Amino acid sequence: MASTTAELTRLVGALEALSLEEHVLLQQRNFGEVMALHERQMPLVTRISELLTLSSVRTKLEPALRERVRRIILGMGDKAEFLDKAMADARVAIAGLDDANRRIKAIQPAYGRLGSRSPFGSFSAEG
C-alpha cells in the first residue's frame, strides 16, 4: 500500500508540473505544443485512474493528495472551456475570411485579374 501511495503521489506531482506547463502554453496560444503535452500526460492520467479505482487506495487516500487530484480535475475542466472558446473564436475568424473571400470573388470580374495586365498598357521594354 505504501509503495502504491508513493507511486500515486509521484504521478500526481508529475501531472501537476505538466498541467502548469500546459497552462503557460495555453496562455501563449501555442496549441501545437499543448497537443504534444497531452500525449505526455495521457500515460500519467491512465495510471492515476487505474490506481484510484483500487478500493485499497481510494479509501486510504490522504486528504491533501485527494485535494491535489481534485484541483487537477478542475483545472482540466477550465482548460477544456478555454479550448472550446478558442475553437469558437477560430471558427468566427475562419467564417470572416470565407466571407471576405466570397466578396473578393464577387467583385473580381469588375476589376479583372491582378497581374494579368502590364501597368504600362501595351508598351513593353526589351533589351
N, C-alpha and C positions, 0 to 999 in steps of 0.2 A: 504494500500500500504506500509506504514512504517513497519508494522509487517512482511509483505512478504519480504521486502528488508532485514530486520533484520534476518529473518529465512535463507534467501539465503546467507547472509554474514556469519552466524554461520556455515551453512553446508559447504560452500567453505573453511572456516578455518579448519573444521574437516577433510575435504578431503585433504587439503594441508598437514596436520600433518600425515595422513595415507600415503600419497604419499612419504613424506620424509622417513618414516619408511620403506616403500616398496623399496625405492632406496637403503637404507642400507642393507636390506635383499638380494636384487639382487646382490649387490657387494660381499656379503658373499656367494652367490650362494645357499642360503637357500630357495629352490624353494617350499618346503612343506609349510613353513611359508608364503611365498608370496601368495600361493593359498588360505590359510586361511584368509589372509589380504584382498584378493579380495572379499571374501564373506562379509567382514565387509564394504567394500567400495561400494558394489552394491546398498544398500538402499540409500546411500547418492547421488550416481550418478543418480539414478532413480528420487529422489525427486528434485535434482537440475535441471534435464532435464524437469521435469513437470513444475517447476516454470519459467524456461526460455522460455517455449512455450507460456506462458501468455503474450499477447502483452503489457499489462499494466506494466509488469516487464521488459520485453525486451527493450521497448522504453525508459524507465527511469533509466536504469542501469547505475550506476556511472562508469566513465572510469577506475578508479582504480580496481573496482570489476570485470569489463569486462576483464581487463588485467590479473587479477588473474585466472579467468576461462580459458582464452586463454593459460596461462602458464601450467595449469593443463592438458589441452588437448594436448598441445605439448609434455609435459612430458610423457603422456600416449603413444604417438606415439614412443618416444625414447625408452621407456621400452619395447614396443612391438618388436621393432627392436632388442633390446638386447636379449629378449627371443627367437626370431627367430634364432639369431646367436648361442645362447646356445643350442637350439634344433638341429641345423645343426652340431655343434661340437659333441653333444652326438651321433647323427646318425653316424658320421665318426668313433667315438670311438667304437661304437657297431659293425660297419662293420669290424673294425680291429680285434675285439675279435672274431667275427664269422669266419674271415679268419684264425686266429690263431687256432681256434678250428678245422676247416677243415684240416689244416696241421697236427695237432696232431693226428687226426683220421686217416689220410693217412699214417703216419709213425708208428702208434701204432702196427700194426701187425708185423713189423720188430723187435720190442723191447719187445713184449709181454705185458701183463698187469702188471702194477706196483703193487707190493704187493702180487702177486699170487704165487711167489716162495720165499722160505726162502733164505736169503743171505748166509746161510751155506750149501746149497745143500740139500742132503738127510739126513744130521745129525740133530738130534734134542735132546735137553736135557730134561730129565724128572726127576722129583723127588724132 
